[in-house]
Amino acid sequence: MILEFEPGDKVFNPNNKEWGIGQVQSMIKGKVTVNFENVGKKVINAENVELKKINEQN
């Protein structure tokens, strides 16, 4: 799996929308650390949890 996230990217978890918008902090060996506005920092295994990138260019 190729991960398309970089630090600073804005993302959300479609299965936990109540977490709010998150900002990617780091990516190490398939683990993405994201700071979400409503639940704080979460370490997510990107192979098991789908994150959607928010396109800010629209």
N, C-alpha and C positions, 0 to 999 in steps of 0.2 A: 504494500500500500504506500503510495506517495502522498505525503502530507503537504498540503498547500497553505500552511499557516506560518506566519512570521510574527515575531514580537511586535506588539502594537496593533495587530489586526483586531477588528471588532467582530465578535461572534455571538451566537446564541445556541442553546441546546433545545431543539424542537420537542424533545420529550419532557423537558422541565422549563417551560417558558416562564414560569414564575420566578426563576433565577434572574431574569432580566438580561440585559446586554452585558457581555463580558469582554475584557481585553486580554489578548494572549500575552503572557509574561515570558514564557520560555517553552522550548520543546526539547526533550531529551529522551532518546530511544523510544519513541512512540508515545511518550507521556507528555501531555500538553497541560501546562499550568495556566489557568485562566482566573482572572479576578472579576467576579460577577458583581453587578451593582446591588443585588438583593441578598446574596448569600456569602459574599466574600470569595476567598481564594479556594479553588478546587483543582485537584490534580486529576486529569481525565486520561484514561487509556483510549487513545484515538482509534484503536482497532475494535473496541467494543461500544463506544459511544459516539454518535454522530454529532458533529458540530457543524453549523452552517455559518459561513462567512457573510458578514453584512457588507454589501457593496455601497460605499459612501459616494460613488461617482454619479448616482442617479439623482 
